[in-house]
Amino acid sequence: SLVREQCDDLNDLIDVRSISKGISHLNDKLDTIASLTEPRENAFLRYQDNPAVAAVSGRQELTSVPSPGSAGFVDVARCLAAFGQIAVSTTYPPLCTAKLPSEVNIHLPAKVLVRAFDYHGQPQREGTDPMTVRFTDTHGREAPSQLVDFGDGSYEVTLRPISAGNHKLA
């Protein structure tokens, strides 16, 4: 009878459903905390001193000057528009993907497709991101690589391994 009472008390405490619900609730809170500790913003700004080159490569031109009401602000903005422009990227590098070939041969070109995503997880629709490529062999020697911006948020990297073994693409 005493054993039975203690077992009944334990059954109330060890309700599998309530434990599962509690774990799920804690997982949701952990996911929320993880998203707060990893800001989804990109701090990239670049000054472009030749807007005509930007128009040729598919970048958006500054078509109108935003006016917060200050005549001085408009004058400065007009001067900057004539002199160049500030390029901003919303690409979030941790969400970007790279499609690698399954096999690569020494001294033969191999193509890697890189797809850029913004900090909301949406695919980028235009290029011009500040992307650089470094391709090295197991000894740290840099191997030839070339980056092509397709202007639609996708990039092609052509790699040419110089030795056998593992290589690093960064």
C-alpha positions in Angstrom: 0.0 0.0 0.0 2.9 2.4 0.9 4.7 1.4 -2.2 1.6 1.9 -4.3 1.1 5.5 -2.9 4.8 6.4 -3.7 4.4 5.0 -7.2 1.3 7.0 -7.8 3.1 10.2 -6.6 6.0 9.4 -9.0 3.6 8.9 -11.9 2.3 12.4 -11.4 5.9 13.8 -11.4 7.1 11.7 -14.4 4.3 12.5 -16.9 6.0 12.0 -20.2 3.8 14.4 -22.0 4.6 17.3 -19.6 8.3 16.5 -19.9 8.1 16.5 -23.7 6.2 19.8 -23.6 8.8 21.3 -21.3 11.7 20.2 -23.5 9.9 21.6 -26.5 9.3 24.9 -24.7 13.0 25.1 -23.7 14.2 24.3 -27.2 12.0 27.2 -28.5 13.6 29.5 -26.0 17.1 28.3 -27.0 16.3 29.0 -30.7 15.2 32.5 -29.8 18.3 33.2 -27.8 20.5 31.8 -30.6 18.9 34.2 -33.1 19.5 37.1 -30.8 23.2 36.3 -30.3 23.8 36.0 -34.1 22.9 39.3 -35.6 21.7 39.0 -39.2 23.2 42.2 -40.6 26.2 42.9 -42.7 28.4 45.9 -42.0 29.7 46.3 -45.6 29.8 49.7 -47.1 31.9 50.6 -50.1 32.5 54.0 -51.7 32.3 53.8 -55.5 34.1 56.7 -57.2 33.0 55.9 -60.7 29.2 55.5 -60.9 29.4 54.9 -64.7 31.3 51.7 -64.1 28.7 50.6 -61.5 25.9 51.1 -64.1 27.7 48.9 -66.6 28.2 46.1 -64.1 24.5 46.0 -63.2 24.6 48.0 -60.0 21.7 50.3 -59.2 22.3 54.0 -59.7 21.3 56.6 -57.2 18.3 58.1 -59.1 16.9 60.4 -56.5 18.4 62.2 -53.5 16.4 61.6 -50.3 15.5 64.9 -48.7 15.0 64.9 -44.9 14.2 68.6 -45.3 17.6 70.2 -45.0 18.9 72.2 -47.9 22.5 71.5 -46.8 21.8 67.8 -46.9 20.5 68.0 -50.4 23.6 69.9 -51.5 25.9 67.4 -50.0 23.9 64.5 -51.5 24.1 66.1 -54.9 27.8 66.5 -54.7 28.3 62.9 -53.6 26.0 61.7 -56.4 28.2 63.5 -58.9 31.4 62.3 -57.3 30.4 58.7 -56.6 28.1 56.6 -54.5 28.0 54.3 -51.4 27.4 50.6 -52.2 25.7 48.6 -49.4 25.2 44.8 -49.3 22.6 42.9 -47.3 24.3 39.6 -48.1 24.7 37.4 -45.0 27.8 35.2 -45.5 26.7 32.3 -43.2 23.6 31.7 -45.3 25.5 31.7 -48.7 26.0 28.3 -50.4 28.6 26.8 -52.6 28.0 23.9 -55.0 31.3 22.0 -55.3 32.3 19.5 -58.0 32.5 15.9 -56.8 35.9 15.4 -58.3 38.7 17.8 -59.2 41.8 17.1 -61.2 45.3 18.6 -60.9 46.0 21.5 -63.4 42.4 21.3 -64.8 39.8 24.0 -64.1 37.0 23.2 -61.8 33.9 25.4 -61.4 32.2 26.2 -58.1 28.8 27.9 -58.0 28.3 30.3 -55.1 24.8 31.6 -54.3 24.3 34.7 -52.1 21.5 35.1 -49.6 20.4 38.1 -47.5 20.0 38.2 -43.8 16.4 37.2 -44.1 17.4 34.0 -45.9 16.1 35.2 -49.3 18.3 34.7 -52.4 20.0 37.9 -53.6 18.7 39.2 -56.9 21.7 41.3 -57.8 25.4 40.9 -57.6 28.3 43.2 -56.7 28.9 41.7 -53.3 32.4 42.2 -51.8 33.5 38.6 -52.4 37.1 37.4 -52.5 38.4 33.9 -53.1 41.5 32.3 -51.7 42.3 28.7 -52.8 45.3 27.0 -51.1 46.8 23.5 -51.2 47.8 21.4 -48.2 51.1 23.2 -47.9 49.4 26.7 -47.8 50.5 27.6 -51.4 47.9 29.7 -53.2 46.4 28.0 -56.3 45.0 30.0 -59.2 41.3 31.0 -58.9 39.0 33.4 -60.7 35.7 34.9 -59.5 32.9 35.9 -62.0 29.9 37.9 -60.8 26.8 37.0 -62.8 25.0 40.0 -61.5 22.0 38.0 -60.1 23.3 37.0 -56.7 25.3 34.0 -58.1 29.0 33.8 -58.6 31.2 31.3 -60.4 34.6 30.5 -59.0 37.1 28.7 -61.3 39.7 26.8 -59.5 42.9 25.2 -60.8 44.5 22.8 -58.2 48.3 22.8 -58.4 49.0 19.6 -56.4 47.3 16.4 -55.3 45.6 16.3 -51.9 43.2 18.4 -49.9 42.8 22.1 -50.8 41.0 24.9 -48.9 38.6 27.3 -50.5 38.0 30.5 -48.4 
